[in-house]
Amino acid sequence: LKLKPMGDDGTYFQEFAMPQFDPHSPHSTTSVVRGSNVIGFLDNNADHTVVIGAHYDHLGFGSFGSLYAGGEPAIHNGADDNASGVGGLLYLASVCKVQFKQNNFLFIAFAGEERGLLGSNYFVKHSTTDLTRFNYMLNMDMIGRMKPEKSLAVYGVGTSPQWMPVLETLHIDSIQIVPTESGVGPSDHTSFYYEGIPVLHFFTGQHEDYHKPSDDVDKINFAGISSVMKYIEAILRAFDDDQKIAFQETQDSAQTMRTDFKVTLGVMPDYLYSGKGMRIDGVRPDRPAAKAGLVKGDIVLRLGDMEVNDMTTYMEALGSFAPGQTIKVMIEHEGAQVEKEVTFD
């Protein structure tokens, strides 16, 4: 473990190695680069420590993980993914320093999230603090694009029996939470859940600019971020005591989904939709859904003979099809049920 002080403010770099590979270069070979978690500790001389995290890495010019279909490489600023989370992290650090004294606070800006939660995984295996002293972990990843209905996805509500009784009492700026019990998901809270630590992960939804150069500051909903901050502050206030909250395991929904599917519709699901079916939040050009006439806002109700009730059943249904196969897809379009014919490529 290497900790390099940045200065006299209690902030440190935690360095770790991670593989580097450019899939767009035919002559590229795997190499190792150094990643740094940036850590700040607020010591209130308390028995327990709350971890607040967000990842600060993104895609650079898009050589890894980019969905950009343009010509020349273009910088991916990642205003939502995840400058929004880092902005929230810095704001909460300033709030906790003044308002909350019953826990210590560990603020971590993680590296390597985009390459597989590398920074958070390294941290929990080389923690600067005894893991048994961690009370809970709050994670922010893409909180900058709140939609008009003010939906906020909150993952991990089943990781402690004490989460939902508190969340159900919070009425902040008309926010409507979309809770998910599982402590497992595609962000850094997962690393802490696997160490037996209660987690909550906050997310305002997927969008068409995900992993593209167009994820830039002009599309950030700053009022929405402010509402998310108020919501998280309310959680911190509710648990601002000297008690350690209980941990419980969850049924990891990510493990129930089939990941061996060979085809896709070419759509972006609306992860904040809680009704029946899978609502489409974006359609990629020249893909099966677009060719069949599906558009943003359509709700997929059936794929072939398989009913779609939610994201899990959508993924399960998708896993049963093969390239070249043509199926009937039942959707809800502007309130009416419509059948479309989709051919997978």
N, C-alpha and C positions, 0 to 999 in steps of 0.2 A: 504494500500500500504506500503510495506516495502522496503526500499532502504538501502543496506549495502555497504558502501564504501570499495573498495578493496585496495585503497591506495590514493596517492595524484595525480593520473593521470586522474581524472574525470570519472572513470569507476565505475559502480555499478552493484550489483545483484538486480534483481527484483524477489521476490519469489512469487510462487503461488502453489496451491494444484492441483494434478491431480490423477485420479484413477489408481491403479496398479492391474493387474490381470494376472495370469499365466495360459493360457488355457491348458497347457500340464500337469498341476498338478491336479489330481482328488480331492485333498483336499484343493485347493487354494480358497481363498475368496477375494473379492474385498477389497482393502485397499487404503489408501491415502498416496502418497509420495509428497515431495516438489520438484518443478521444479524451475529453476532460469534462467530468461533472463539476459544476460550480456550486459550492455549498456554503450556506450561511447559517450560523447557529445563534439562536436567541435564548440565552440561559436565564431562566427565572428561578433557578434553584428548586425546581419542582421535581417530583418523583417520576413523572411521565413526560414523554416528548411526542408532539404532533408533527407529522411530516407533511409538508405542502410542496407539491412538485408540478413541473411542466417540462416538456422537452424543448430545447432551443435549436436543435439541429434541423436542417431541411435538405433540399436536394441540389443546391448549388446551381450548376448549369443543366441539371436534369439527366445526368448520365446513369442514374440509378433510381428506378421507381417512378419516373415521370410518365404522365399521360398526355404530354404535349405532342401534337401531331404536326408541328411546324417544321420548317426546314433547318435553318441555322440554330445552334444551341442558344438558349435564352435563359437569363437568370431567373430562378424561382425564388422570389422573396419570401413566400410563405407567410403572408400577413395574418391569415387565419390559422394556418398549420405551420408553426405554432407560436407566432409572435403574439397572438391574442392570449394564449396561455401564459407566456412569459410575462406579458404586461400585467395579467392578473396576479401572478406570483409576486412581482415587485410591489404591487399595490397592497396585497395582503401582508407582506412583510412590514410595511409602514403602519398598517392598522394594528397588527398583533403587538408591535413594539409598544404601542400606547395603551391598547384596550385590554388585552388578555394576559393574565399573570399566573393562572393556575396550572398551566402546562409550559414546558419548554417547547420551542419551535425550531424545526430543522427545515430550512428552505433549500430545495435542490432543483437546479436547472440541469436536466439530463442531456447528455450527448448520446448518439447512436440509436435513438428510438426508431428512426426510419429504417434501420438495417436489422431490426429485430429486438427491440427493447434492450440493447446491449448495455447502455449506461445504467439503467435501473437494475438490471440483472447483476451487473458487476457490483453495484453499491451494496445490495443486500447480502452479497457474499463477502464483502470487505467493508462492512459498515463502520463508520466512524463513531457509532454509538451502539451499545448493547441492544440488539433487536427486541429483547424482552421488555425493554423500557418504552418501546414505541406504543403509543396509545391507539392512534389510527392514522391513516394516510388519505389526504385529499389530492386529487389529480385533475388538472385542467388541460384539455387537448381539443383545440378548435372550438372556442367559445365566442367567436367574433362574428357569427352570421345568424344571430337570432331572427327568426321569421316573425311576421306580423302577429301570428297566434300566440307568440311568446312561449313556445314549447322548449323545455330544457330536459335533455336526456340525463338521467342520473343512474349510473351503473353501480352495482355493488350493494344495493340496499338490503340484500339478504345476508351480508357478511357480518352483521351484528343485529341481534334482536332489538337493539335500542335505536336503530336508524329510523324506521318507518314511523313509530309513535311521535318522533320529533318532526320529521318531514311533513307529516300530515297536518301539523299545527301551523306551518309556515305559510303566510299569505303575503308574498313580496311582489310588488309591481305587477300583479296579475299573472305571474309566471305559472304555467301549467307544466308540472313535471311529468315525464314519461319514465317511470322507474323500471329497472331491470335488476333482478336479484343477483345474478351471477357476478362473482368477483373476477372473472376471467374476461378479457377483452383485448382489443388491439392497441393498448397503450400501457404506460409505465405502472399503473396501479396493479397490474397483474403480478408483477414481480414481488410486490409486498403481500398480496393476498396469499401467494404460495408459501409465504413465511409465517402464515397464521396471524396476519394483521388486518383488522377491519379497514375497508377501503370505500371511498366514494369517488366516482369519476364523472366529470361534468363535460357536456358536449352539446352544442347547439345545432348540429346537423350537418349532413353531407351537402355538397353543392357542385355545380358544373365546373368550378375553377379548382377543384381538388387536384393537387400535384401538377399544376400548370402554372406558367408564368403569370396568368391572369389573376391568381390569388394575391391581390395587391391591396394596398391600404384604402383605395377609393371605394372598395366594396365592404369595408368593415362597418358593422352596426355598433357604434360606440355607446349609444344609449342601451343597447342590449347587453353589452359587456358590463355596463354599470349595474344593470339589474341582476346579472349573475353574481357580481361581487357582493351586492346587498344580500343575496340569498346565501352565499357561502359565509358571509359575516354572521348571519343569523344562526347558522349551524354551529360556528365556532363559539358564539355567545351561549348557545344552549348547552354546550358541553364544556363551558369554562368553569370546571371544578376540579377537585383533586382525585376524582374517581377514574379508574381505567375501564373503558367499555369492553363488553364481552365480544369475543370472536365466535363466529359459527361458519362452518363450511356450506357452500352452496352447490346446487347442481349446475355444473358448468355448461351453459347453453351452447357455448362454442363447440363443445365436444359432441353435441347431439346433431350438429349439422354435417351433412355430407360435404366433403371437400374434394371428392374425386370426380366432379362433373367435368365433362369434356366439351360442353357448350355453354354459351351465355346468350342472353337476350340482347346485351349491349345497352343496358339501362343502368341508371344510378338509383338504387332504392332510397326511399324516404325513411330513414331510421327513426324518425320521431313520430311516424304514423302509428296509432294504436288501435285503429279500427280493423275490420275484417279484410283480409287480403294483403297485398303488397302494393303500396302506392309508389308510382314512378316519380322521381324527383329530377330526372334528366335522361335524355335519349341521345346516344351517340350516333352520328351520321353514318350511313351505309352499313349499319349493323342489322341483325334480324328484326328487332323491334321497329326501327325506323322504316325499314322496307315494308313492314306490314301495316304501317300507319299508326303505331302507338305513339302517344305524345305525353309530355310532362303533365302530371295530374291524373292520368289514367290509373285505375286500380286493377291489378291482376287478381282474378278470382279463381281461375282454373287453368291449368296447363295440361293439355290432353285430357285424360280421364281423372287427373289428380286435382283435388280441391286445394286451393291455397287459402289458408286461414291467417297466416302470419309469416314472418321472415323465415322461421325454421321450416315450415311446410313448403315454402317457395323453394328453398335450397334443396330440400329433399326431392321435390318434384323435378327440379332442373337436373339433378344427378341421374335421372333415368333416361335421358335422351342422348342422341349421338349426332355428330355432324352429318348433314345431308338429310336429316329427318324433318318431315313436315308435320306439324300438329295444329290442332285447333286451340286457340287461347280465348278464354272468356274474360272480358274486362268490363269495368264500369267506367263509362265515358260521359261526363257531364250529366250524371244521374241516371243514365240508361245503360242497361247491359247490352254489350255488343260482342259478337264473336268475330275474331280475326284469325287469319291463317298465317302461321309463322314457319319459315324454313330456316333451320340452323345451318350456319356455314362452318 
